[in-house]
Amino acid sequence: MSKGANSVFSAAAILLPIVALVAACGTAAEVPSRATPFRATIVLPFDSYKAGAEDIATIDAAQIALMRECMAAKGYAWTWPRQAAREHPLLSGNARRYGLADSDAADRYGYHVPDTPESAQAKAAEAAWTDRLGDDEKAGLFDRGGCVDEASAVLRKGIDDRHRSWFTGMEHQAIDQSAEDPAVARAITAWSSCMHEGGYNYRTPQDAVEDRRWDLDAPRVSPAERAVATADVRCKQQTRLIPTRAAAEKRIQTKMLGEHADRFDAVLKSHERFVSNARRVLADVEKRRRR
């Protein structure tokens, strides 16, 4: 199975963008980077139970193929300008699992979440397309029993969604428990002291992200936001907060895997069934196209 930051089951949410776990929201324009390069690499046991880009692309393609056929049967031409939107490299994997942990991202975007030009263009095109749909066409697509529901039912055949919901809950527990680890608590205190030495008074990294001075929904990133974000990452690096947190969560996840082996196996099998369904759909659609 490929690895990635997104749950494969979230890929079945039609017309919704796939996003990574992040500590903040917003977008920012590209500017030259002046920060000392540093990027934390976080690899965790649960990663093997998540879908990677290849699986998500397969499911996405199958969804579109099913909806195209469904809408054609209702008398509508499928004109959705779906584009392959490449995820920004600064958001890949577990990049922001514990908040901002990349000096390049801090210097360029502050706490804003970056977007690729391709992704931004794709999202704008899809939004414009949706706005142009007529009422009957929207009903055929989105109403209960419409083409979205039909596509989802085909792709989820034989799958118990409770397994994925349970997995998501376990992951949230692991994140929360890692924050309470004594070594992590000491690292956060050290981080706060480091920030204070630089003239910034924040008790936790999340407090810095949630500073009311930042407008994370606006495209502009203020110099003050960049300065705090850069200091944030530097202090995380100096106090080893990110690897300490990752080590704590790794221990927690490993313990969970041992305690609930059968349930995690069910999660894995559900994922495999989902991808298998998508591949079968694509093969069937291709056969019909060639007739």
N, C-alpha and C positions, 0 to 999 in steps of 0.2 A: 504494500500500500504506500502511496506517496504521502509525504508529510507536509503540513502547512498550518496556518493559524486559524483556519476557518472550519467550522463544523460542516460536514458534507450535507447534513440535513437542512442547513440554512440556505444551501444553494438552490433548494426547491422553491424558495420564495420568489415567485415570478415577478419580474419588473422591479426588483429591489436590488440595489448595489450590494456586493459582497465586501464586507469590511473586516478588518482586523481588530483585535482587542486593543483599544487605545485609552490613554488617560485623559484625553481632551478632544474637543472637536473644533472644526474650522478649516480654512484653506489659506494658502499663502503663495505669493508669486516667487519664482526663483530669483535669488540674488547671489553674488559670489560669496563663497565660504572663506572665513578667516580663522576659524577655530582649529585648534590642534586636533587632528583626527583621533577619534576614539569611538568605538562602537562595541557595546556589550553583546556577546553571543550567548543566547539562552536556549539550551536544549533540555527538554523534560520528557519523562517516560510517557506521559499522556499524548505526546505529539504523534505517536504511532497510531492513535485512534482518531485522528483528524484527517480530513481530505486535503490533498494538495491541489495544485493548479490543474494538473492533467485530469484528475477525476472531476473537478468542478466544471472544467470545460466540456467534458463528455456529457455530464448531466444537463448543463446549460443548453448544449446543442440539441439534445433529445427533447427538452422542454419546448424549444422553439419549433422543432420539426412537428411535434404533436399539435401545438397551437396553430401552426400554419395550416395543417390539414383540417383541423376542427373549424377554423374560421372560414376556410374555403368551402366546407360543407354547408356553412350558414350563408354563403353567398358573398363573403367579404374577401378582398385581396389583402394578403399580408404584406405590409409595407414597413414594418418596424425596422428602423435603422440600427439594428444591433451591431455593435462593434466590440472587438476584443480589447478590453481596457486593461492595460498592463498596470499591475500594482506598483506603487512607488517603492523603489528599493529600500528606502528608509523605514518602510512599514512591514517588511517581510518577516516571516517567522514570528517569534515572540518579542519583536523589537521593543514594544512598549508595554510589555506585560507588567512591569513594575514602575511605569512612568517613563519619562524621557531618559534615554540612556545612550545618546549619540551626539557627540559634540558638533558634528557637521549639521545635523538637524537643528540643534539648539541655535547655532550661529545663523543659519539661513531662515528658520521659521519660528524661532522661539518655541512656544507651546502649541502653535498651530499645527494641524495635521497636513502634510504636503499632499499634493495631487499631481499626477502626470498630466501633461497637455492632452494626451490621448484619452485618458480617463475622463477629464473634465469635458472634453468635446463629446464623448460618447454619452455622458450623463445629460448634457444639454440637448443633444439630438433626441434622446429618448423622452425627455420631459416635453419637448416641443411636439413630438409625435403623439404623445398621450393627449395633449391639449387639443389636437386637431381631430381626435376621434369623435364621431357622431354618437348620440345617445344610444341608438340601437346597437352600434358596434361595441360600445363600452359595455352594454348589458350582456351581449353575447360573449364577451371576453371575461368580464369580472364578476357578473352575478353568480349566485349560488347555482351550481350545476353547469356553469359556463365553461369556456375552453381552458381557463386556468385550472379550474377544479378537475376537469377531465384529464388534463396532462399530469397533474399531481397524482391522481388516482392510479394512473397507469404506471408511473415511475415508483410509487410507493407500494405497489402490489406485493403482498407477502411480508411487509415490514411493520414491525411494532414500534411506533414512534416513542413509546415510553422508554425504550432503551436509550435513545439519544437524549431525551429530557433528563433521565437519571444521570447520564454521563456529564451533562452540562452542570447539574447540581453538584456532582462530586468535584468537578473542576473548580467551581466557585468555593466549595469548602476548602480545597487545598490552598487556594490563593489566600483566603481569609486566615486559615490556620498558620500559614507561613509568616504572615504579618505579626503574629503573636509569639513567634519563636524568640527566646531570650537573646540569642546572638543577633537577630534582626533588630530587636528593640535597641540594643546597644549601638548597632551601626546607625540607626536612625538618629539617636541622640548625638552621635559623633558627627553625622551629616549636618544636623542643626547647628552645632557648634562651629563647624567649618563655614557654614553660610553666614553665621553671626560675625565671624572674623572678616568676612567680605562686606559687611554692612547690611546684611539682609536678615530679617527676623522672621523665620518660619519654623514651626515646630516639626512639620513633616513635609516630604516632597509634594504630597497632594495639596497642602496648604499653598505652596508656591504656584501650582497649576491653577488653583481656584482663586488666585488674587483677583479682586474685582477690577483692578486696573486693566486687565487684559480683556479685549473683546475678541473671543475666539471664533465668532461667527463672521467677523469682518475680514476682508482680505489683507488689510494692512497690519504689519507687525511692528510694534513700537521698538525703538532702541532700548527702552527700559526692560521690555519683555525679553528681548534677546540677551541682554546682560544678565538678568536673573536666571534664564534658562541655561546659559553657558556656565554660570557659577554652580547651578544645580548639578549639572553633569560632572563638572570638575570635582565637586565635593563627593558625589557618588563614587567617582573613580578613586579618590584619595582614601575614602573610608571603606572601600570594597563592599558597599551596600548591595549592589546588584548581584555579585556572585554569592554573597552571604544569603540573600533572599532566595536565590535560585537553588542553593544547596539545601536550604530548609524545605522548600517545596518539593524538591526531588525526593527527599527522605519521606515526606508525607505521601506523595503520589505512589512511591514504591510500596509503601505499607498498604495503601488502599488496593493496589493491584493484587497483592497477596491475599488480602482479606475478602476480596470480591471477584476472584478469578473467573467464575462462571458468568457473572453479569458482564464483565468486560469482554469476555469472549462473545457474548450475545451482541454487544455493541459492534464489535468487529464484523460479525456475520451480517448484521443489518446493513452496515456500510457496503460490504461486498455485494449484497443483494441489490442495493440501490444502484451501484455502478453497473452491475450485470443487467438490470432492467434497462438502464439507459443505453447500453451497447446493443441490446436486442432491439430496442425501438429504432435506433439509427439504422441497423441492418434491415429491418422490416420496411422502413420508409424508403430506403434505397432500392429495395426490390420492387416496391410499388411504383417508384419513379421510373424504373426501367421497363415497365410493362407497356 
